[in-house]
């Protein structure tokens, strides 16, 4: 049982006691309704029926790197038995890409700028629970797929709900580089190979511009390179990201409201579209000399929003 202390503005300290979810279905619904808890995953299907005896993933998603995310939710201490269970899901997803693709195409608000190669799509396993047996963490690193273990704890006090999300395993920056499926290291050399030197240098300049702005403003964010995008991370969230929009082009994504995005006045930038699932606006350059820092006002709104001050 965890205790969380709430230092109120009045100076009073309140000891918050863990308030478990009523059921597995309640926890699953909470995760689905609050997808920002999963960083960069867009959940597009709940209770996927595979049509076989291999099991039923609780939820199915796609992340910004185009990986198929199989999400299993438990409302009790997670034991080692969950690993063969999620491995069955992974086998289903790898051997039935057409089934996954059909479910994806049924989604009403799927992201328009996610590139998915269904024949070779990588698999990402996400296991969510209130606590984990220590051996689950050790064994999850041995199964050959990227696995994330997310410990989700809820606290309720005076009508307020507090949710603590701890990543027990799966953070790429905490793992040594190794040749495991889905675990390729992404860096600027990778971008040069995939997109060419000129395009990679252009994107790097944009990343450096945003990073310098972040440092100047004293915002607590840092860049992290992924397969298809560079995220500026605040905890496990991405308020700002720069994403490849093709082989040689890129765009800027900001987690703000649609109204805020539409009000932006930046002559060198155009709102390409707004994705309601990820609650983020996608902007493209209308001038090759455009600077990403022209979006500073929206960056500030995204940062304040993620900190709960907007």
SULJO-V596694 format. One record per backbone hydrogen bond with DSSP energy under -0.5 kcal/mol. NH is the residue of the N-H (numbers start at 1). CO is the residue of the C=O. E is the energy in kcal/mol with one decimal. If there is no record, write none. Layout:
BEGIN
NH | CO | E
NH | CO | E
END
This chain:
BEGIN
4 | 16 | -2.2
6 | 14 | -3.0
7 | 5 | -0.7
8 | 6 | -1.1
8 | 12 | -2.5
11 | 8 | -2.1
14 | 6 | -2.4
14 | 12 | -0.5
16 | 4 | -3.7
16 | 14 | -0.8
18 | 2 | -1.1
19 | 154 | -3.6
20 | 18 | -0.5
27 | 23 | -1.9
28 | 24 | -2.7
29 | 25 | -2.4
30 | 26 | -2.0
31 | 27 | -2.3
32 | 28 | -2.5
33 | 29 | -2.6
34 | 30 | -1.2
35 | 32 | -0.5
37 | 34 | -1.9
38 | 35 | -2.1
39 | 36 | -1.4
40 | 38 | -1.0
41 | 38 | -0.6
42 | 62 | -2.7
43 | 41 | -0.7
44 | 42 | -0.6
44 | 60 | -2.0
45 | 60 | -1.5
47 | 58 | -4.2
48 | 57 | -1.4
50 | 48 | -0.7
58 | 71 | -0.6
59 | 71 | -1.9
60 | 45 | -2.9
61 | 69 | -2.7
62 | 42 | -1.9
63 | 67 | -1.7
64 | 40 | -0.8
66 | 63 | -2.3
68 | 122 | -2.6
69 | 61 | -3.3
69 | 67 | -0.6
70 | 68 | -0.6
70 | 124 | -2.5
71 | 59 | -2.7
71 | 69 | -0.6
72 | 70 | -0.5
72 | 126 | -2.8
74 | 128 | -2.8
78 | 131 | -2.9
82 | 79 | -1.8
83 | 80 | -1.6
84 | 80 | -0.6
85 | 81 | -0.9
86 | 82 | -2.4
87 | 83 | -2.0
88 | 84 | -1.5
89 | 85 | -1.2
90 | 86 | -2.1
91 | 87 | -2.2
92 | 88 | -2.2
93 | 89 | -2.6
94 | 90 | -2.4
95 | 91 | -2.2
96 | 92 | -1.4
99 | 96 | -0.7
100 | 96 | -1.7
101 | 97 | -2.7
102 | 98 | -2.2
103 | 99 | -1.7
104 | 100 | -2.2
105 | 101 | -2.5
106 | 102 | -0.9
107 | 103 | -0.6
107 | 104 | -1.2
110 | 107 | -0.6
115 | 113 | -0.5
116 | 114 | -0.6
118 | 116 | -1.0
120 | 117 | -1.1
121 | 117 | -0.6
124 | 68 | -2.9
125 | 146 | -2.8
126 | 70 | -2.7
127 | 148 | -3.1
128 | 72 | -2.9
129 | 150 | -2.1
133 | 78 | -2.5
136 | 133 | -1.8
137 | 133 | -0.8
137 | 134 | -0.5
138 | 134 | -1.4
139 | 135 | -2.6
140 | 136 | -2.1
141 | 137 | -0.7
141 | 138 | -0.8
142 | 139 | -1.9
143 | 140 | -0.6
146 | 123 | -0.7
148 | 125 | -2.8
149 | 169 | -1.7
150 | 127 | -2.9
150 | 148 | -0.6
151 | 149 | -0.6
151 | 166 | -3.0
152 | 129 | -2.0
152 | 150 | -0.7
153 | 151 | -0.6
153 | 164 | -2.5
155 | 162 | -3.0
156 | 17 | -0.6
157 | 160 | -2.5
160 | 157 | -2.5
162 | 155 | -3.4
164 | 153 | -3.1
165 | 163 | -0.6
166 | 151 | -2.4
166 | 164 | -0.6
168 | 149 | -2.6
168 | 166 | -0.9
169 | 149 | -0.9
172 | 170 | -0.6
174 | 171 | -1.8
175 | 172 | -1.4
180 | 178 | -2.1
183 | 180 | -2.3
187 | 185 | -0.5
191 | 187 | -1.8
192 | 188 | -2.2
193 | 189 | -2.1
194 | 190 | -2.2
195 | 191 | -3.0
196 | 192 | -1.9
200 | 196 | -2.1
201 | 197 | -2.3
202 | 198 | -2.0
203 | 199 | -2.4
204 | 200 | -2.3
205 | 201 | -2.0
206 | 202 | -1.8
207 | 203 | -2.5
208 | 204 | -2.7
209 | 205 | -2.4
210 | 206 | -2.3
211 | 207 | -2.6
212 | 208 | -2.5
213 | 209 | -2.0
214 | 210 | -2.5
215 | 211 | -2.2
216 | 212 | -2.4
217 | 213 | -2.3
218 | 214 | -0.9
219 | 214 | -2.1
221 | 219 | -1.8
222 | 233 | -1.4
224 | 231 | -2.3
226 | 229 | -2.5
230 | 242 | -3.0
231 | 224 | -2.6
231 | 229 | -0.5
232 | 240 | -2.9
233 | 222 | -3.0
233 | 231 | -0.8
234 | 237 | -2.4
237 | 234 | -1.8
239 | 232 | -0.6
240 | 232 | -0.9
241 | 253 | -2.3
242 | 230 | -2.5
243 | 241 | -0.5
243 | 251 | -2.2
244 | 228 | -2.8
245 | 249 | -2.2
246 | 249 | -0.9
251 | 243 | -2.8
252 | 283 | -2.5
253 | 241 | -3.3
254 | 281 | -2.4
255 | 239 | -2.5
256 | 254 | -1.6
261 | 257 | -2.2
262 | 258 | -2.4
263 | 259 | -1.2
264 | 260 | -0.6
264 | 261 | -0.9
266 | 264 | -0.7
269 | 266 | -2.3
270 | 284 | -2.4
272 | 270 | -0.7
272 | 282 | -2.9
273 | 282 | -1.2
275 | 280 | -2.7
276 | 274 | -0.7
279 | 275 | -0.9
280 | 275 | -1.9
281 | 254 | -3.1
282 | 273 | -2.5
283 | 252 | -3.1
283 | 281 | -0.5
284 | 270 | -2.4
286 | 268 | -2.6
287 | 268 | -0.8
290 | 287 | -2.3
294 | 291 | -1.8
295 | 292 | -1.8
296 | 293 | -1.8
298 | 295 | -0.8
299 | 295 | -2.2
300 | 296 | -2.6
301 | 297 | -1.5
302 | 298 | -2.7
303 | 299 | -2.4
304 | 300 | -2.4
305 | 301 | -2.5
306 | 302 | -2.3
307 | 303 | -1.2
308 | 305 | -1.7
309 | 304 | -3.0
310 | 304 | -0.6
END
